[in-house]
Amino acid sequence: MQMIVLSPPHSEAPHSSLAYMLSKISQRFGTLHDGFFVRNDALDVEGAVRALQQATAPVLVAGTAFAFVHFFDRCAADGTRFAPPLGSRVIETGGIKGKSREVARDELYEWFTRYLGVARDMCASEYGMCELGSQWYDANLADCLAGRSPRRNLKVGAPWTRTLVVDPVSTAPVPDGERGLLQVFDLSNRGSVAAILTGDLARCVAGGFELLGRAPGEPPKGCSAAIDAALSGRGD
């Protein structure tokens, strides 16, 4: 499937785990028409628009939340809308709090439909970090493709991962549905620790967890903020 990526390629961001992941996915599952449309800290709006307009088969549009925000700012200003082939999908990552502003998750996902023309249940969020080898994705996309009732905002992981939600003080597990810090166990972390206590708030739900944002007092973290800072600095 052709990938249209609002992120720099790994060659331009060698220290970014996200750029590494997206570049590897493109090499393994993409096509010769794939494109990375953040280069030299600038968003190539014209290139991304051209790729979306020329798509003749379903595409995967991937990128950080705030790369999408900057792209949609331009779409709104130019009156640009897209109608990609049926089956196209969106994956966003990196957080919705940027350096320039904060965008509500529901608003961002409404823009995916308004500007990109992709149905809500074909849009999903990825959760990962450079300290982990695995990622978690919203279940609704896989549910939709499998003909199941879509479970929005529920993140599910690979079978070699486990998650707990724990009390921030005692680190004891809290009952399902209660807020706490997300603890992650990832057996793909062969070269480092297998368990990480994150600074992210979550609650356990049957089959996975719902992410609720950063815990109070925790410093901001995420590749989306870095992309937002770079693009804002260039005036894009």
C-alpha positions in Angstrom: 0.0 0.0 0.0 1.3 3.4 -0.9 2.4 5.4 2.1 2.1 9.2 2.3 4.1 10.2 5.4 4.1 13.5 7.2 7.4 12.8 8.9 11.0 13.1 7.9 12.7 9.9 6.6 15.2 8.1 8.9 18.0 9.4 6.7 17.2 13.0 7.8 16.3 12.1 11.4 18.7 9.4 12.4 18.0 9.7 16.1 14.2 9.5 15.8 12.6 6.2 16.6 9.5 7.2 14.8 11.4 8.1 11.6 13.2 4.7 11.9 9.9 2.8 12.3 8.1 4.5 9.5 11.0 4.1 7.1 11.3 0.4 7.9 7.5 -0.1 7.4 7.8 1.7 4.1 10.6 -0.5 3.0 8.8 -3.7 4.0 5.2 -2.9 3.1 5.1 0.2 1.0 5.5 0.9 -2.7 7.8 2.7 -5.0 5.5 5.7 -4.8 5.9 6.2 -1.1 6.8 9.7 0.0 8.1 11.4 3.2 6.9 15.0 3.2 8.8 16.6 6.1 12.3 17.6 5.0 14.7 20.1 6.4 12.2 21.0 9.1 9.7 22.1 6.5 6.4 20.5 5.5 6.2 19.8 1.8 2.5 20.6 1.4 2.5 20.7 -2.4 4.2 17.3 -2.5 1.7 15.7 -0.1 -1.3 17.3 -1.9 0.0 16.0 -5.3 0.5 12.5 -3.9 -3.0 12.4 -2.4 -4.6 13.8 -5.6 -2.8 11.3 -7.8 -3.6 8.2 -5.7 -5.5 5.6 -7.7 -5.4 2.8 -5.0 -6.0 2.9 -1.2 -3.2 4.8 0.6 -1.9 4.9 4.2 -1.5 8.5 5.4 0.8 8.4 8.5 2.4 11.1 10.6 2.6 12.9 13.9 -0.6 14.6 15.1 0.9 18.1 14.8 2.3 17.5 11.3 -1.4 16.8 10.4 -2.5 20.0 12.2 -0.1 22.1 10.1 -1.1 20.3 7.0 -4.8 20.9 7.7 -4.1 24.6 8.5 -3.0 24.9 4.9 -5.9 22.8 3.6 -8.3 25.1 5.4 -6.6 28.2 4.0 -6.5 26.9 0.4 -9.9 25.2 0.5 -8.3 21.8 -0.3 -10.3 18.6 0.2 -9.4 15.0 -0.9 -11.4 12.0 -1.8 -8.9 9.1 -1.8 -9.9 5.6 -3.0 -12.1 3.5 -0.6 -10.0 1.6 1.9 -7.5 4.4 2.5 -6.6 4.9 6.2 -4.8 7.2 8.6 -2.4 6.5 11.4 -1.4 9.4 13.7 1.0 9.4 16.6 3.0 11.6 18.9 0.4 13.3 21.1 -2.0 16.2 20.6 -0.2 18.8 22.7 2.2 20.8 20.7 4.5 23.8 21.2 2.1 26.1 19.3 -1.2 25.0 20.7 -3.3 22.1 21.9 -5.9 20.3 19.7 -8.7 18.2 20.9 -8.5 14.6 19.8 -12.1 14.6 18.5 -11.4 17.7 16.5 -8.3 16.3 14.9 -10.2 13.1 13.9 -13.0 15.2 12.4 -10.4 16.9 10.2 -9.3 13.5 9.0 -12.7 13.1 7.5 -13.3 16.7 6.5 -10.0 17.3 4.7 -8.6 13.8 3.9 -11.9 12.2 3.2 -11.1 9.1 5.3 -14.0 7.7 7.4 -13.5 7.9 11.2 -13.2 4.2 11.8 -10.4 4.0 9.3 -8.4 6.4 11.4 -6.3 5.2 14.3 -3.7 6.3 16.8 -0.3 4.6 17.4 1.2 4.5 20.9 4.9 3.8 21.3 8.2 5.2 22.5 11.9 4.9 21.8 12.4 2.9 25.0 10.1 0.1 23.6 10.4 -2.2 20.7 6.6 -2.7 20.3 3.7 -0.4 19.6 0.0 -0.3 20.5 -2.8 0.8 18.0 -6.4 1.8 18.4 -8.5 -1.3 17.8 -11.2 0.3 15.6 -9.2 0.0 12.3 -8.6 -3.7 12.6 -12.1 -4.2 13.8 -13.5 -2.3 10.8 -11.4 -4.3 8.3 -12.5 -7.6 10.0 -16.2 -6.7 10.0 -16.4 -6.3 13.8 -18.0 -3.5 15.8 -15.2 -0.8 16.0 -13.7 -0.2 19.4 -12.6 3.4 19.3 -9.8 4.7 21.6 -9.0 1.2 22.9 -5.3 0.4 22.4 -4.2 -3.2 21.8 -0.8 -4.6 21.6 1.1 -7.7 20.3 0.8 -11.0 22.2 4.3 -10.6 23.6 3.3 -7.4 25.5 1.3 -6.8 28.6 0.1 -3.6 30.2 -1.0 -2.7 33.8 -2.5 0.5 35.2 -1.1 1.2 38.6 -1.5 3.6 41.5 1.0 6.5 41.1 2.2 6.3 44.7 2.1 2.6 45.6 2.4 1.2 42.0 -0.2 -1.4 43.0 -2.6 -2.3 40.1 -5.9 -0.4 40.2 -9.2 -1.9 39.3 -10.3 -1.9 35.7 -11.8 1.4 34.7 -9.8 3.5 37.2 -7.2 6.0 36.3 -3.5 5.4 37.0 -0.1 5.3 35.5 0.5 2.9 32.5 3.1 0.2 33.1 4.3 -1.7 30.1 5.9 -5.1 29.7 7.5 -5.7 26.3 9.4 -9.0 25.6 10.8 -7.5 22.4 13.1 -5.3 24.6 15.9 -7.9 24.5 18.7 -5.4 24.8 17.2 -3.4 27.7 14.6 -3.6 30.5 11.4 -5.6 29.9 9.2 -3.3 32.0 8.7 0.4 32.0 6.6 2.6 34.2 5.5 5.5 32.0 4.4 9.0 32.9 1.1 8.5 31.0 -2.3 8.2 32.5 -4.5 5.3 31.3 -7.3 3.0 32.4 -7.7 -0.7 31.7 -10.6 -1.8 29.5 -11.4 -5.3 28.4 -8.8 -6.3 25.7 -6.5 -3.3 26.2 -6.3 0.2 27.6 -7.5 3.8 27.0 -4.8 6.5 27.0 -5.8 9.6 29.0 -2.8 11.9 28.5 0.3 12.8 30.6 0.2 12.6 34.4 0.2 16.0 36.2 3.7 17.2 36.7 5.2 14.9 34.1 7.2 16.8 31.4 5.8 16.7 27.9 7.0 13.9 25.7 6.4 12.9 22.2 7.6 13.3 18.6 4.6 15.4 17.7 5.8 18.3 19.9 9.2 18.2 18.3 7.7 18.3 14.8 5.4 21.1 15.8 8.3 23.1 17.1 10.3 22.6 14.0 7.4 23.5 11.6 6.4 26.5 13.7 9.9 27.7 13.7 9.9 27.7 9.9 6.6 29.4 9.7 4.8 26.5 7.9 
